[in-house]
Amino acid sequence: MKWRIIHRELHTGPMNMGIDEALAEMAAAEKSPPTIRFYSWNPPGISVGRFQRLREAVKTEKCSRMGIDYLRRMSGGGTACHSSEIAYSITAPGYVFPRYADDAFMLVCTQVASALASLGIKAEYRPLDEIMAGGKKIGWSAFTFRNGAVIFQGSVFYGFDFASMAAATGTSPAKLKEAVTCVKDFSRATENDLEIALEKCFTKGKEWKRGVLAKEELERAEELSERYSGREWNFSI
Amino acid sequence: MAERKMVTKAGKGLKAVVSLVRDRVKAVSFSGDFYLYPEESMRELEKSLEGIRATETEYEISTRLMIAARKAGTEMAGVTTHEMARAVAKAIAEERGSA
């Protein structure tokens, strides 16, 4: 099966989540090809995992004042900061991609570590879902499987806005700096270099071609994005 | 209402919130940064504990959760039904202790 690669696009957080869910939905129905999509959040934001309580993990009033988006993802896992990152998603039917979380994390996180190695950064996969460099987190990932399709989401921190992200999550910049690092701390690679390195590792051994989002996918994504903007979904846990 | 937070063997956070009425479990809810899918099946796990006696052991609670998960086709990562049961049992013990 031929994979589609979508070059990095900027969208709001809710739209990015809507796109991933739409692609998974349409991949399950065989209306969309398995897709590896690169993206960033504009404006920056914070997302929490499917079973996390947003009001406990995120300082929502501060976020609103600072223009930082916040939402609850469809995928599980923990709190993720979307400030200066190269994010990616893999959406595919369960028969072309590991449908069990542990297998999927092992596969993708080791690919991300290889991509970072190609930029001269010694990184490693730390189970369950983290990518580490120099003893700190440099990338996160998350997973779910629904209606026959996988949604795998993750990112590598290219830079990191410690002040904003610390304020948004109620911690201190110093504490966050103890736990998080970014590509810029190790390498002079550009954001584009990072995306290319990730693309090379993700597509190794796959048949693929570049593509863009189809009109039907965007329309469905816009519908779904409304849920990720609303209180009903975001605060339902 | 009592809640119990714990860190799972896989290093994930798990919180169980339990409410009791007349020594029976009225409601249970789980939250945390673990993986469980299909996501909707979480409700089946929570429902499987509604109405049980507050005196049930951790093992009995774990068995109920395991059966509910099997029936719903639930897959989990970062958390197990045994860890969920432990969090519930500890929350129940705390609630009964404070009653």
HADDOCK unambig.tbl for C-alpha pairs under 7 A between the chains (distance, minus, plus):
assign (segid A and resid 49 and name CA) (segid B and resid 33 and name CA) 6.00 0.50 0.50
assign (segid A and resid 51 and name CA) (segid B and resid 31 and name CA) 4.99 0.50 0.50
assign (segid A and resid 51 and name CA) (segid B and resid 32 and name CA) 5.41 0.50 0.50
assign (segid A and resid 51 and name CA) (segid B and resid 33 and name CA) 6.28 0.50 0.50
assign (segid A and resid 52 and name CA) (segid B and resid 31 and name CA) 5.43 0.50 0.50
assign (segid A and resid 52 and name CA) (segid B and resid 32 and name CA) 4.83 0.50 0.50
assign (segid A and resid 52 and name CA) (segid B and resid 33 and name CA) 5.81 0.50 0.50
assign (segid A and resid 53 and name CA) (segid B and resid 31 and name CA) 6.85 0.50 0.50
assign (segid A and resid 76 and name CA) (segid B and resid 33 and name CA) 6.47 0.50 0.50
assign (segid A and resid 76 and name CA) (segid B and resid 34 and name CA) 6.05 0.50 0.50
assign (segid A and resid 76 and name CA) (segid B and resid 35 and name CA) 4.76 0.50 0.50
assign (segid A and resid 76 and name CA) (segid B and resid 36 and name CA) 6.99 0.50 0.50
assign (segid A and resid 77 and name CA) (segid B and resid 33 and name CA) 4.31 0.50 0.50
assign (segid A and resid 77 and name CA) (segid B and resid 34 and name CA) 5.08 0.50 0.50
assign (segid A and resid 77 and name CA) (segid B and resid 35 and name CA) 5.93 0.50 0.50
assign (segid A and resid 78 and name CA) (segid B and resid 33 and name CA) 4.47 0.50 0.50
assign (segid A and resid 101 and name CA) (segid B and resid 77 and name CA) 6.41 0.50 0.50
assign (segid A and resid 102 and name CA) (segid B and resid 77 and name CA) 6.81 0.50 0.50
assign (segid A and resid 144 and name CA) (segid B and resid 37 and name CA) 6.32 0.50 0.50
assign (segid A and resid 145 and name CA) (segid B and resid 37 and name CA) 6.23 0.50 0.50
assign (segid A and resid 145 and name CA) (segid B and resid 38 and name CA) 6.47 0.50 0.50
assign (segid A and resid 146 and name CA) (segid B and resid 38 and name CA) 5.63 0.50 0.50
